[in-house]
Amino acid sequence: MTHSNAKLRMMIVTALFAAIIGILAQVTIPLPLVPITGQTLAIGLAATILGARYGTLSILVYLAIGAAGIPVFAQLSGGLGSLFGPTGGYLFGFIPTAFVIGYYLEKRGFTLLNAVIANVLGMFVALSFGTVWLKLFAELSWTGAFVGGFAPFILVGVIKAALAAWIGISVRQRLSSARLLPATEAGKHSAS
């Protein structure tokens, strides 16, 4: 496979993951300030499977689609109002979340244990961005922002992180075996 074919394939897969994030964002459990969604599971999957570069790019594509008004954010929302509303910190926080997960795995190896660690770290990155955003833009106290935007999501976040790690590593191994990931990426994964 030529370099341009491999790059085109990765761009298509990146766009596919942006769509997957939009689909899983619709799986929601409403809460007063911020709903529990499938977005973070999808973010973890994208970063675990695609790594830092393409995982982060899939988030940027997802955010651009949503910013353009396509209803891909939680509860079929979209537009700049969603990006700059109460949940905007989580949305913007997905960018460093994907990078942290992918970077950790690229440096430590694509094993199940490393994927669980990376996804839990990523969960804390997303929750931290969201909590700070709530504090600043929703004019909540630090306690209110933590209680409304961080604490309720820890347990479910750890569960989603473990799921993203398990599914992500499994899918990544299959894609690598089928030579559907670039050779430099495929060679970095380990069985776990």
Secondary structure, 3 states (H helix, E strand, C coil): CCHHHHHHHHHHHHHHHHHHHHHHCCCEECCCCCCEECHHHHHHHHHHHHHHHHHHHHHHHHHHHHHCCCCCEHHHECCHHHHCCCCHHHHHHHHHHHHHHHHHHHHHCECHHHHHHHHHHHHHHHHHHHHHHHHHHCCCCHHHHHHHHCHHHHHHHHHHHHHHHHHHHHHHHHHHHCCCCCHHHHCCECCC
